[in-house]
Amino acid sequence: MTKKGIAKLACEELEKLYPDVECSLVYDKPYELLISTRLAAQCTDARVNIVTETLYKKYPTLEAFAEADIAELEEDVKPCGFYRTKAKSIKEMAGQLINDFGGRVPDTMEELLSLSGVGRKTANLILGDVYGKPAVVTDTHCIRITGRLGLTSNKEPAKVERDLVKLLPPEISNHFCHQTVQFGRDICRARSPKCGECSLNYFCRYYQKSK
């Protein structure tokens, strides 16, 4: 079976399992998704949501983040790990959004990548979730699952993104990536995957090799 054929079947199966799945990060404003995603680096979404429930009340505007005392902001985000680096980039990002983009989160890859702490994964998440544009968010679950299915042989996020763009219908690419996250948490885990319960195992290279 071709990679496109496998991708089509994977899309169909994941749609049956997770038709309504969304980003698990909780936010109300586009810039909050930027901040939450920054905090989520090497941290679970569940912990980030706990931290931001208080954080977004304490800093209700971009201006509040831009003017925040850096030591205080570090303490506020400390539970998410790498707090010094994250606090610094959040404060800088808020200032950039105000000064360079009039307080609006930009809607192009190039502009998003100009923001402090923003890489392609975060930029794609914003493009897909906020602006509804075709986007491939290559988080660890997506990379693992698409690798096991033989859709990519790469591990580097940018290269996986490049491979998947060629295989996924643009209109569902962002949704597919959210589905792989949930599927990776529920079934296709990094350790002890539930291969026997997996509806994709009949064309999964990982499963076929492990039998």
LUMLOVO-879266 format. One record per residue (C-alpha): x, z, y. Coordinates in steps of 0.02 Angstrom, whole numbers, plus 50000, padded with zeros to 5 digits. Layout:
BEGIN
XZY;...
% end
This chain:
BEGIN
500005000050000;500634995750174;500975009050306;499505002550407;498395004250256;498965022150227;498735026150411;496965019350405;496515029850254;497325045250330;496315042950490;494715041350389;495045056750282;495555067750429;494015062250525;492935068350381;493825085150382;494025088050568;492835077250669;492735089250815;494475096750821;495245099450993;496835106451067;496925124851020;497675130051187;496365137451303;496345131051483;495155126951624;496265116951742;497445102651700;498965111951765;498525126551653;498725115251501;500455110751566;500915129051581;500155133851413;501095119951326;502715125651406;502395143251343;501975136751170;503755130751138;504375141150989;502795151651002;501085150950920;499585144351015;498645160250969;499935171151057;499985159451208;498095160751226;498205179751227;499545179251363;498695166251471;497025175151469;497835187851586;499105176251664;497845164051738;496865178351816;498425185751895;499005168651957;497365159351993;498145144652087;499665133452084;500215141652245;500185158652160;501355152252024;502495143552150;502635159452255;502775171452107;504185183952099;505255176751961;505675193551882;503845198151876;503355181351805;504685183351671;503885199751617;502165191751615;502695177951495;503945188251395;502835189451238;502995170451219;504885171151199;506255162251298;505425170351447;506785167351576;506855148751545;504975147151534;504625157251692;505915147051788;505185130351736;503385136051767;503795141551944;504765125551977;503395114851901;502075122752012;503125119052166;503385101052111;501525098352082;501145104952256;502555096252349;502695079852254;500925076752190;499775085552312;499285098552183;498685085752057;499395083851882;500065065951873;499365053651748;500885043251701;502265046851577;503625043751706;502895055851832;502525069251703;504305068551638;504925072051815;504165089551805;505235104451758;505125108651573;504035093751528;504565082451384;503675068151298;502655079451184;501905088851332;501695072951433;500755064551291;499635079651271;499165078751456;498885059951450;497765061451297;496815077551329;496645077251518;496575058651554;495915051551390;497345039151374;498115033551210;499435046351163;500425052151012;500875070551016;502245072950887;502245091450853;503005098950696;501405097150594;501195078850641;503005074950600;502915083750432;501275076050376;501615058250431;503325059550349;502565065450185;501335051150192;502745038750217;502175033250390;503875037450462;505595041750395;506135049450559;506175067750609;506555065750794;504915066950894;505235051751004;505625040850853;504105047250758;503045043350911;503735025750915;503335023250731;501555030050743;501125019950898;501315004450790;500145011250655;498755021150739;497285013650834;497605018251017;495855024851044;496035038350911;497915041850914;497765057951015;496325064350909;497295060250750;498745071050810;497595085850842;496875083350668;498605083850589;498935100550674;497395108450595;497725099850429;499505106250433;498905124050461;497555123250328;498225112150189;499865102950215;500945117950256;502815117250274;502985129750133;501825130449983;500685116050034;498995115749947;499275098849868;497915101449738;496625103449876;497265088849979;496165073549996;497695063350043;498765067649892;498435051449799;499525041949922;500645056249977;502475053349934;502855071949938;501505075649809;501955061149697;503775066649692;503325084649656;502225080849505;
% end
